[in-house]
Amino acid sequence: MSSTRKEGLPLLVLAALGVVYGDIGTSPLYAFKSAFLLSGLGVSAPTVMGLVSLFFWALFLVVSIKYVLFVLRVDQNGEGGILVLSTYCGHLKTRLSKTIPIILGLAGSALLFGDGVITPAISVLSALEGLTFIMPIDSGYVTLASLALLLLLFVIQKHGSGRLGVYFGPIMLLWFGALAIMGIASVLQTPSILLALSPTYALHFLFHGGWGAFLAVGGVIMVITGAEALYADLGHFGTRPIRASWHAVVFPALALNYLGQGALLLRTPDALSNPFYSLAPEWGLIPLVILSSIATLIASQAIISGVFSLIWQGLMLNDLPRMQVVHTSFNQRGQVYVPVVNVILCILTMSAVVIFETSEGLASAYGLSVAGAMLATSILLAIVAKYDWKWPLWKLISILCPLVLLDIVFFSLTLSKFVHGAWFAFAISLGAWIIIRAWRQGTDVLDKHRAASNCGLMEGLEKHLEAFPPRLPGTAVFMTRSPDQLPKALEVHLQHNKLLHERVFFVAITTTRMPRVVSGDKYTVQEILPGIFSVCAFYGFKEVPDLHRVMHWLEEHGVLGDSKDVSFFLSRGVPVLSNKASSHTLLNKLYVFLSRNALSAHEFYKIPVNQLVELGVRYRL
């Protein structure tokens, strides 16, 4: 269990509102309208009551029970997220293959990348569609305004969100306050809507509403999009602030607003064209559009930052090729900006706006990625409950099986929208998965090539020193993946230069499948032969590996002299396709392309060029 933070709880709650709940908090803009659109049902009292009941119980069961009550209990050193959950499962003693949790974690990450494209598009479009309530304006202008706002959002990503983050919490608190007030005002006019809090209305709607009722469930997924952020941002805020902000602010505000929209539709069925903005009085439309636009930008900022964080974690776990990463904050851990991913997200998000044009069009594309990621989380949670919490079978069946089945229903129904737009989210997630699969497969081949060609470190050193005992003046550092194997760069160096340096350091920087490594276990050094040292540095996949800090640690411990007089030797694998037809697969060709365009090790670790000796090693796939 993660440690709670008792100090400054109100401030952490306020900050969590701006970071954690942006996505789920802006769902009232489009969820009700989209559910009716997907179902094809007309506005009637049973339908409205049934949908409101479904919205409320989806929030309660999926967010309050599954995520807030159970999922937040699973952490590693206070960190959360689907990759953390998958690695946590991977460390458990189970009868399952260790690769199953890893595959689920990677699949969930790929799906969340698709969510990172669709969420900003539908959120911004939904907010700006409120302009049509203020003035007669063509939908084409709304599309252009959305494109301009999204472009601005992606342009400012390189500056980081740290400076603006202090304003996100108060703005979102104002937003949730507005949701609650509008909802209460409408409910007071039609208090009979409160009957929809009974689950009987949801069940009656599902069993008597025909096929349209089940299609409407595909729209209910929009109510709970963003629930994954509660877990992903666990390391930023801790369990207590996330739970407190949900129970005290977010859940009541969302429930009241959905009740208010339902009450409005009972009174005025024609308000279905945009039930959210129809809740506001005429004098409040302009401020509401402005507030909605800001809230959706905050929600989009949060999901984009989440994608950057996922990319960083995948990069550290060697699931993705090295790429340029900018750390935008010295005070807040995990604040990163990935330029190439920002460009890809910008192009795909703006493409979604152009292709689907309206929030109604995007509603069909929305939900698939979220439902798939939630299903992966539920399966992983069931593994934890069985093998870590030691739940008996009756408890698994009565508590977790219904949650898994609910996610299966959500995922199946979003698949039913495939030809109408879900193909877009599926294609994005599939593309992300193919890149991950190609990189992992290619690096596995590289690791096997290195293991086959390398001999043991001690064996190689002793054999060479026996043949060539003289030493070159100076200090050499050889980067290595395995501290027990002779680095390829050293093999090539000895073949041509014959002699070892007076002082030699073999530095292995290892990324563990833990989010963070405590400082006392981070660095080790051992003198394996006179003047020859083996150094291991361990980092979690949410940390920044810092070669300069490793060298500084060695200096502090009197093992290394001035690091500016050190020569760094690196090897770089250069994959090439063999002449065999089996080598010319899509995945192999993609890996060659990614490898050639990946950031080199010396760029990633910021090794000065004048201290660098880099050797390319060709190998066939």
N, C-alpha and C positions, 0 to 999 in steps of 0.2 A: 504494500500500500504506500502511496506517495505521502510524504509529510505535508501536513496542512500549514498554511501560513496565517497565523493569527494576527500578525501586525499589518495594519493598513488594509483590512478586509474591504471596507467601503470603496477605497480607491481601486483595488484589484477587481471588484465587482463592476465598477464603472468602466475600467479598461476592457474587461471581458466583453461588455456590451458592444464595444466598438470593433473588436477583432473577431470574437467567436460567433456572434449571432447576426452578422450582417446578411448572410445568405438566407437563413431561415426567417429572419426578421422582415425581409422584403417580399416574402411569398404572398402576403395578402393582396399585393398589386395585381396578381394574375391568376392565382390558384382557383378561385371560385368561377371566374369566367371560363377558364380553360377546362375545368371539370365538366361544365355544361356543354362546351363545344365538343369535347371528346365523346361524351355520352350520346349526343344527338337528341337528348330529351328536352321537352319543353319545361317551362317554369310552372311548377305546381306545388302545392303544399307538401305532399309526401316526398317529392324529390328534394325540395329545399331542406326539409327537416332531416331527411336521410343523409344528405351531403354534409350538413352542419354537424350531425352526429358522427359521421365518418371522420371529418376533419378533427374533431375534438379527441376522439378515441385513438386516432392515428398518432396525434401529438403525445397523448398520454402513454400509449403502449410502446411506441418506438423510441420516443425521446426520453420521457420521464422514467420508464421502466428499463428499457434495454440499455440506453446509453448512460443516462444519469445515475441509475441505480447499480447497474452491473458492469458495463464496459469500462467506466471510469475507475473501477477497482483494479484493473489490470494495467500495471505500469512497470517500467524499468528505470530505476533511479529518478522517478518522478516524471518520466517522459511518456508520451502517448502517440497514437497514430497507427494506421493499419500495418506499416512495416514493423513497428515496435511489437504489435500484437502477434504478427507472424513469427518474428524471431523469438518472442516469449514462448510461443507454442513449440518452436523448433528445439528449445532447450528442455522441454518436458519429456519424461520417460513415458512414451506411449507405444502402442502397437502399430501406430501409423508410420508411414515412410516420412523421413525428415523433410523430403522435398515437397510434400503436400502443403504444409503451412507457408513455405517460401513461395510456391506457385500462387497460392491464394493471395498472399501479400503483394506480389508483383502484378497479378491480374487486377486487384483492387486499385493499385497505384495507377495502372494504365487507364482504368475506367474513370478515376478521378481527374485525370488529365483531360478527358472528354468533357467532364463537368466544368472544368476551368475555361472551356471555350463557350459553352452554351449559357452558363449562368450570367456572365456580364452582358451578353447580347440580349437575352430576354428581360433582364432586370432593367437595363437602360431604356429599351424600347417601351416597356410597360410604364415606366415613369413618365417619359416624354409624350406618351399617348394622351396624357392628361391635358396637353395643350389643346386638343380638339374640344374640350369642354369650355375652354376660355375664349377661343376664337375659331371661326371657320377656317380650317387649314387642311390642305391636302395631305394624305398619308405619306406621300413621297417626301414632303418636307420634314416629317417626323423621322423618316428613315435617314435623311441627310443629316439632321441634327444628332441623331443617335450615332452615326458614323463619326461625326466630328468630336462628339464627347468621348467616344471610345478611343479614338486616335490620341486625344489629349491624355487620356488615362494611361495608355501604354507609353507615350513619350515621357511622362514624368516618372516612370518606374525607375529609371536609372538614378534618380535622386534619393530613392528609398522612401519609406513611409514613416520613418522614425520621427521626423519633425512634425508631421501632420497627425501622427497617432494620438497625441495628447488631446486633440479635438474630437476624435472619433467617438469616444465614450459619451461625452455630453450630448453630441448630436444624435447618437442612437438612443440615448435616454429620452430626448425630446421626441424622437420618432415613435418610440414605443408608447410614450405618453399620449401622442396624437392618435395612435391606433386605438388605445383603450378608451379615450374620450369619445371618439367618433362611434365606437362600438356601443358604449353605454347609452349615448344619446339615442341611438336607433333602437336598442333593446327596450328602453323605457317606453317607447311608442308602441312596441309590439312585444310585450313580455312573454307571450305564449311561446316564443322561440326558445325559451329556457328549457322547455320540455325536451328539446333535442339533445340535452345532456344525457338523457337516458340511452343506453346502448340498444334498447329495443327498436328505436327508430332506424339506426344503422342496419340492424339485422333484417328488419322488415323491408327496408329499401333494397338490400342485396338479394333477398329471396323472392321478392315480388316485383322488382323493378325490371325484370327481363335482362336481355343482353346489354342494353344501354346502361344498366346499373353497374355491371361488371366493367364496362368500358370506362365508366366514371371513376372507378378505383384507380385507373391509370393516371387520372388527374390528381387523385389524393396524394400521390407520391410527391407532388410539388409542394405540399404543405410541410413535408419533413425534409426537404432538401436542405443541406447545410448541417444536418445532425452530426455528420462525420467530423465537422470542425470542433465539436465539443471535445472529442477525444484527441484530435490532432494537435490542439493548442493546450493540452494538459500541462506540458512542460513550461509554457509561458506564464500560466496563472495558478496552477494547482487545482486540486479537486474542490475545495470549499468555495472559492469565488465563482467557479463555473456553475456549481450546483445552486448557490445562493442567487446568482443573477437569473438563472432559469426559473426557479420557483417563485422568486419575488417579483420579477419584472417581465421576462419574456413570455412565459407560458400564459400568465393572466392576460397580457396585452393581446397576444395572438388569439386566444380563445374568445375574448370580448369582441375583437374586430370581426372574426368569422361569424359569431352570433349576430353582430350588428348587420353584416352584409346579408345574412339569411333573413333577418327581420325586415330589412329593406325590400328584399325580393318578395316576401309575403305581402307587403303593402303595395309595391309597385313592380310588377313583373318586367315592365319595359326597362328597368334599370340594369338588366343583364348585360347591356352593351358595355358597361364599365361599372360594376357595383361598388368598387372601391372608391372612385372619385365621386360617385353619386351620393356617398355618405356625407360628404362635406357640404356645408352651406356655400352659397354662391360667393360670398365675400372671402371664404377661406380657400378657394380653388388655387389662386396664384401662389400663396404661401405653401400650400400643400404640394403643388407640382415642384416648387423649388426644393422643399424638404425631401420629397420623394427622389428627386434627381440626385441630391447629395447622398441620401441613404443608399441608393443603388450603386453609386460610385464607391462608397465605403465597402459595400458588400462585394463588389467586383474586385476592389483592391485586396480584400481579405482572401478571396479565392485565388487570385493571381499570386499573391505571396505564398499561399499554401502550395501551389504548383511549383514555385521556385524551390520551396523547402523540400518537396518530394524529389525534385530533380537532383538537388544537392545530396540527399540521402542515397538515391540510386547511384549517383556518381561515386560516393564514398564506398559503397558496397560493391563497386565494380560491375554494377548492372547496366551502366551507361558509360559511353566514352567520356574522357576528360574534356571539359569545355571551360571557357572563361567564366569565372564566377566572381562577382564583386560583392564584398561584405560591406553593407551600407551603414552599419551601426557598430560602434565600439562598445556601447552600453547594453544593447539588447542582443542576446544570442539568437542565432537563427535568422537574422535579417539579411537576406541575400538577394542578389539581382543577377539573372542569367541572361545576357544580351541576346544570344541566338534563340533561346526559348521565348523571350519576350517578343521577338519579331514573328516567330511562328504563331504564337497565341494571337497576336494582333491581326495577322493575315486571316487566320481561321475564324476568329470572332467577327471580324468585319465581313467575311464571306458569308457567315451565318445570317447576318442582318440583311445582306443583299439578296440571298437565296430565299429566305422566308418572309422578309419584309415587315411582318407584324408579329406582335406577341402571340396572337392566335396561331399563326403559322409555326412559330417556334415551339408552341406547346406540344406539338406532335414529336418534335425532336428531343424534347426535354424529358428527363427522368430515367432513361435507360442506364446511363453511366452511374447515377446515384443508386438506383435499385440494385445494380450488379455489385457495387462496392459494399452496400449494406448487407447483401446476402453473404459475401465473403467474410465480412466482420462477424455475422451471426454464426457461421460455421466455425470460425476460429474461437469465438466465445464459448461455443459448446465444447470444443476440445479442452479449453482451459477449465471449464466447469467440471468436466468428467475427470481429467487427469491431475489437475492442480487443486481445485477446491474439493474434489472427491465427493461430488454430488451423487446421491443414489439415483437409480434409474427412474423412480417415480417422480423425483424432482426435475430431472432433465425433461421428461415427457410432459409434465404439467406446466413448466415455466418456459423452457427454451424451445421446445418443439413448436408451440404456437407462434413464437416470434420468427423462427426459421421458415415456417409455412407461410406466414404473412409476407416475408421478404420474397419467397418464391412466387407468390401471387403477384406482388408488385412487379417483379422482374418479368414474369410471363406476360402480364398485361402491357408493359411498355414494349415488349417485343411485338405485340399485336399491332403497334403503330409503326412498324418497320418501314413499310412502303410510303407512309405519309410523312416521314421525317426522321424517325428514329435511326434510319440508315446513316444519317450524318454523324450522330454521336457514336454509333457503332464503328463507322469507318475511322474516326479519329482515335478511339480507344484501341482498335485493331492495329492501326499504324504504330501507336506507341508500344503495343505488345510485341510487334514484329521487330522493332528496333531493339527492345530489351532482349528478345530471344536471340537475335543475330549476334549481339555483342557478347552475351553470356556463352553462346556456343563457340564463337571465335576465340574468346579468351581461354576457354577450356582447352582448345587445341594448342594455343600458345603455351599454356602451363604444362601440357603433356610433352610438348617439344622441348621445353627447358628442362623438365625432369629427366627426359631420356638422354639429353646431351650433357648434362652437368654431373659432376662427381661430388662427393661429400666435401665440405669445406675443409675440415681438418686433414683429411686424406690428401687433398690437392695441395694444400699449403706445405705440409711436411715433405711431400715428395718434391716439390719445387725448391724449397729451401735447402734440401739435401743436395740438389744438383747445382743450384745457384745461390750460395750463401751470402754474397755481398748485397748491400741494400743501397737504394738511391736516397739522396738527401730529400727531406721534405715530408709532407703528410698527404696521404691519399684517402679519400672517402669513396667507398663503393656502395651505391644503393642496391639493395637486394630485396626480392620478394620473400625469400626464405633464408633465415639465419643459418640453416644447416647445409645449404648448397653453395657451391662455388659460383659466384656471379659470372654471367656470360661476359660482361665487360672486363673482368679480371682475366678470364681465359684468353681473350683476344689480346689484352695488354701484355700478358706474359709471353704469348707466342711471338710478339714482335719486339718487345723491349726487354724481355728476359728477367729483369730484376724488380723486386718489390721495393716500396718506399720504406724509409726508416720507421715511420709510424703509419699504420693502416687501420682504418675503421670500416667495418661492415655495418651499415645502418639499414635496418628493416623497419619500415613504417607500416604497421598493420592496422587495418580497420576491422574492429570487432563487430559482431552482430548484436552489440549493446549500444544504446543511444549515446552513453557517456561513460568514460572510464575515470575513476577517482584519481586524484593527482598522485597519491602515494604509489599507485600501481602503473603509472604512465611510462616510466623510463627504467631500463636496466642496462648495465654495462658490465662486460666480463672480459678480462685479458686472457685470451685463449692461447696465445704464444707471445714471446717477448716482443713488445712493441706493436702487437696486433690485437685489436679489440672487436668484440661483437656487441653491437648496440641495438636494442629493441625499443621501439616507441609504439605505444598502443593508444589508439583513438577510437571513440565511438562514432557511429555513422552520422551523428548530428553535430560532431565537432569539426574544427578546422585543423587538419594536420599541418604543423608548422616546423619545417626542417630547421629554420633559423633558431627556434626555441630549443630544439634538440641539441644543436651545436652549442648554444649558450649554456645549457645544462651541463654539457661535458666540460666547458670552460670553468664553470663554477665549481665543479668537482675535481679540478686540477688534472683531468685526464687529457685535455686538449689545450694546445697553445692558442695563438691568435687564429681564429677561423678564417680571417682574410687571406692567410697564406696556404689555405687548403686547396687541393685540386679534387674536383668531383668527377667521378667516372660513372657514366650511365650507359645502359644498353637500351635500344629501342627495337622492339619486334616489328618487322616489316612483312606483313602477310602477302603472299602471291598465290594465285590460282595455279594448280597443277594442270597437266595436259589431260588428266582423266575427266571424262564427262561428268562423273559424280561430284567433281569439285566445283563445277559451274552452276551452283544452285543460287536461288535468289538470296538466301540468307548469307551465303559465303561472299557473294558479290557486294551485298550491303555492308558486311563486316569490313571488307577491304576498303570500301568508300569511307566508312566511319573511322577506321583506323588512320587512314591518310589525312583526314581532316580533324582528328582529335588533337587536343592540346598536348604538347610534349611534356615529359616529366619535369624537365628543367624550367619550363614556363609555369607549370602548375606549382612547383615548389619554390619558384622565384630564385633560382640559382644564377648568380652573375655569369654572363657568357665568358668573361675572361678567366673564370675559374673552372670552366666546364670542358670535359672530354666526353663526347657522345658517340657511341658506336651503334650502327644499324646492323641488325641480325635478320637476314631473310629466312623465312620458313614457308613451306607449302601447306595449304589447307587441304 
